[in-house]
Protein backbone atom coordinates (compact mmCIF):
# COMPACT_ATOMS: atom_id res chain seq x y z
CA UNK A 1 0.00 0.00 0.00
CA UNK A 2 1.32 3.43 -0.88
CA UNK A 3 0.09 6.84 0.28
CA UNK A 4 -1.18 9.11 -2.51
CA UNK A 5 0.45 12.55 -2.66
CA UNK A 6 2.02 12.38 0.83
CA UNK A 7 2.96 15.75 2.28
CA UNK A 8 5.47 14.37 4.75
CA UNK A 9 8.56 12.25 4.19
CA UNK A 10 7.50 10.01 7.06
CA UNK A 11 4.59 8.69 4.95
CA UNK A 12 6.10 5.51 3.53
CA UNK A 13 4.64 2.62 1.54
CA UNK A 14 3.69 -0.43 3.59
CA UNK A 15 4.60 -3.92 2.40
CA UNK A 16 2.12 -6.59 3.40
CA UNK A 17 2.43 -10.37 3.21
CA UNK A 18 0.46 -11.98 0.40
CA UNK A 19 -1.80 -13.51 3.04
CA UNK A 20 -2.57 -10.12 4.59
CA UNK A 21 -5.92 -8.39 4.47
CA UNK A 22 -6.80 -4.75 5.11
CA UNK A 23 -10.33 -3.69 6.07
CA UNK A 24 -11.24 -0.01 5.93
CA UNK A 25 -14.54 1.15 7.41
CA UNK A 26 -15.96 4.61 6.91
CA UNK A 27 -17.02 5.82 10.36
CA UNK A 28 -18.37 9.21 9.35
CA UNK A 29 -17.91 11.85 6.69
CA UNK A 30 -19.53 13.46 3.68
CA UNK A 31 -18.94 13.00 -0.05
CA UNK A 32 -16.57 10.07 0.44
CA UNK A 33 -15.70 7.87 -2.52
CA UNK A 34 -13.29 5.09 -3.33
CA UNK A 35 -10.84 5.20 -6.26
CA UNK A 36 -8.46 2.54 -7.55
CA UNK A 37 -5.96 3.37 -10.29
CA UNK A 38 -7.74 6.67 -10.83
CA UNK A 39 -11.04 4.89 -11.53
CA UNK A 40 -13.92 6.28 -9.48
CA UNK A 41 -15.80 3.21 -8.32
CA UNK A 42 -18.44 4.21 -5.82
CA UNK A 43 -19.68 6.74 -3.30
CA UNK A 44 -19.35 5.59 0.29
CA UNK A 45 -21.70 5.96 3.23
CA UNK A 46 -20.90 5.62 6.94
CA UNK A 47 -20.64 1.92 7.80
CA UNK A 48 -19.39 0.91 4.33
CA UNK A 49 -16.33 -1.33 4.31
CA UNK A 50 -13.57 -1.90 1.79
CA UNK A 51 -11.63 -5.15 2.05
CA UNK A 52 -8.26 -5.35 0.25
CA UNK A 53 -6.63 -8.73 -0.21
CA UNK A 54 -4.70 -10.75 -2.75
CA UNK A 55 -6.75 -11.82 -5.73
CA UNK A 56 -7.12 -15.45 -6.70
CA UNK A 57 -6.54 -14.35 -10.34
CA UNK A 58 -3.05 -14.13 -11.84
CA UNK A 59 -1.73 -11.79 -14.50
CA UNK A 60 1.31 -12.08 -16.78
CA UNK A 61 2.96 -8.87 -17.95
CA UNK A 62 4.64 -8.92 -21.35
CA UNK A 63 7.33 -6.44 -22.34
CA UNK A 64 9.22 -6.00 -25.61
CA UNK A 65 12.67 -7.58 -25.83
CA UNK A 66 15.28 -5.32 -24.24
CA UNK A 67 12.72 -3.43 -22.17
CA UNK A 68 14.10 -2.34 -18.79
CA UNK A 69 12.02 -1.04 -15.91
CA UNK A 70 15.01 0.80 -14.47
CA UNK A 71 15.95 2.36 -17.81
CA UNK A 72 12.38 3.65 -18.07
CA UNK A 73 12.63 5.16 -14.59
CA UNK A 74 16.00 6.73 -15.42
CA UNK A 75 14.56 8.30 -18.58
CA UNK A 76 11.33 9.56 -17.00
CA UNK A 77 12.85 10.77 -13.72
CA UNK A 78 16.03 12.14 -15.36
CA UNK A 79 18.30 10.06 -13.15
CA UNK A 80 22.04 10.49 -13.85
CA UNK A 81 21.46 13.28 -16.37
CA UNK A 82 23.41 15.96 -14.55
CA UNK A 83 22.14 19.33 -13.48
Secondary structure, DSSP 8 states (H G I E B T S, - for coil): ---SS-SSTT-------TT-EEEEE--S-SSEEEEETTEEEEEE-TT-EEEEE--S--------TT--HHHHHHHHHTTTS--
